[in-house]
Every structure is written in C-alpha cells, then in structure tokens.
Amino acid sequence: MKTKLLLSVIFILFVNTSCKEKQEAEYYLFQKGKASWYGPGFHGRKTASGEKFNSDSLTAAHRTLDFGTIVRVTNIENNKFVEVRINDRGPVSKKRIIDLSGAAADSLGIKKKGVGRVTLEIKKTNIHINNEH
C-alpha cells in the first residue's frame, strides 16, 4: 500500500512539473510604442496584402511583420488587449509602430483619442519578420 501511495505521489509530482515546463510564455514581446487607427476612408480599399480593408475586422498595418502574423496588442494605460492579423503596411507616421482597424482600436479603448501607447507581442511559434523594409 505504501509503495502504491509513493508511486502515486511521484507520478503527480512528475505530471505537475511537466505541465509547468510547458506553461512558459506563449508570446514574445516585440515592440513598445504608439498605435493609431485607420478606418472609414479606407474601408473597402485594397490593402498591401491584396485583401479588402474592413474597419470592422481585427486587422492591422505594420512595417515589417509578414502578412498573416497574429499580434497581441495591449493598451499600456488600461491593460486591454486584442489579437490582430497583419494584412497591410504602415503606419505612415514614423512616430507610430502599428495602425489598427477601427474595431481593434475600439476594443483597446484608443479609438476616441486616436492614438495610444501599446505593446506588441507575437506568438513564439509564429514569429515572422520581414527585414526588407
């Protein structure tokens, strides 16, 4: 009986240790800076990736990340975050690191202000950086 109990405890400790090792950070901090948003005037126009821009979708423009890269954008002021898919190039302003769709900006709480301080994180398994630009 003691042997079974000891083996059970060892098994539980092994499983818990294995699970903790797999729970490492899922995202990689990529950039910190200012985000802006673009929307009504661009709605329906072609993006740099070739798809039509939809201000109601969770997408964004970035200068170097590959199209299709999923980025978690976090508003530093209120800790709200949203995942967006990169499908365009920008922002034009060198003072900003990402241009968000209207829906993404709204979910972060920066739509009314127009600009917000954010962090960009990408999944460790999905790092795509285009160094040509």
QUITA-V435989 format. One record per backbone hydrogen bond with DSSP energy under -1.0 kcal/mol. CO is the residue of the C=O (numbers start at 1). NH is the residue of the N-H. If there is no record, write none. Layout:
BEGIN
co=CO nh=NH
co=CO nh=NH
END
This chain:
BEGIN
co=1 nh=5
co=2 nh=6
co=3 nh=7
co=4 nh=8
co=5 nh=9
co=6 nh=10
co=7 nh=11
co=8 nh=12
co=9 nh=13
co=10 nh=14
co=11 nh=15
co=12 nh=16
co=13 nh=17
co=14 nh=18
co=15 nh=19
co=16 nh=20
co=17 nh=21
co=18 nh=22
co=26 nh=124
co=28 nh=122
co=31 nh=120
co=33 nh=118
co=34 nh=97
co=35 nh=116
co=36 nh=100
co=39 nh=42
co=39 nh=43
co=42 nh=45
co=45 nh=53
co=47 nh=50
co=51 nh=47
co=53 nh=44
co=54 nh=57
co=55 nh=103
co=57 nh=59
co=58 nh=85
co=59 nh=101
co=60 nh=87
co=60 nh=88
co=61 nh=99
co=64 nh=130
co=66 nh=69
co=69 nh=86
co=71 nh=84
co=72 nh=121
co=73 nh=82
co=74 nh=119
co=75 nh=79
co=80 nh=75
co=82 nh=73
co=84 nh=71
co=85 nh=60
co=86 nh=68
co=87 nh=49
co=88 nh=62
co=93 nh=96
co=98 nh=36
co=99 nh=61
co=100 nh=38
co=101 nh=105
co=102 nh=106
co=103 nh=107
co=104 nh=108
co=105 nh=110
co=110 nh=114
co=116 nh=35
co=117 nh=76
co=118 nh=33
co=119 nh=74
co=120 nh=30
co=120 nh=31
co=121 nh=72
co=122 nh=28
co=123 nh=126
co=128 nh=66
END
